[in-house]
Amino acid sequence: MFKHKYDTCFIWIDVEQSILNRRVDIRVDQMVNVGLADEVRHIFIPYADYTKGIRWFIGVPEMDQYSREEKNIDEDDESKKMILQSSFVNTKHNTHLLICHQLNKIQRLINEKM
């Protein structure tokens, strides 16, 4: 049970998940276009803990495989592009899952409050 020391007020934008997912896809594409791969490259540490600090940010865990392999793959190699593209797709997918978890938490808190 959610304990209340004070009265609680929930404020959020109530939008269908499909709309949020489309917005995430657009946002990840924007992040990619302004240099997500370069940003992640600067903080990449092999075997780092992706559950804490800056490495927990959206896109960082998903870029792990690419970050590990990019120096070993020729720049023009198609597999390098495929791994990078897969990282971006996984970023979108995992962010969709995060949205779902957050919406479930909000709903659970609302139900406990009522």
Residue, then its C-alpha position, 0 to 999 in steps of 0.5 A: m500500500f502506498k503510504h500518504k504523509y500528505d495529500t497527493c496530487f497526480i499531474w501528467i499528460d494523459v495520452e494514448q501509448s501509441i501517440l507516446n510511442r510515435r513521439v519517442d520514435i521521432r525523438v530518438d531519430q532526432m538524437v541520432n541526427v545530432g550525434l547520439a553515437d558520438e556522445v555514447r562513444h565518449i562515455f563508453i567503458p567496456y563492461a560498465d554498469y548500465t544501471k547507474g549514472i550517465r550510462w543509464f540514459i536512453g540509448v547508452p545500453e543499446m549502443d554497447q554492442y556497436s561501441r565494442e565492435e566499431k573499431n574492429i569493423d571496417e568503416d564501409d562494412e555493411s555489418k557496422k551499419m546494421i549493428l548501429q541501426s539495430s542499436f537505434v531500433n532497440t533504443k526505441h523499443n526499450t523506451h516504449l517499454l519504459i513508457c509502458h512501465q511508467l504508465n502502469k506505475i501511475q495507474r497503480l498509484i491512482n488505484e491505491k489512492m482511490 
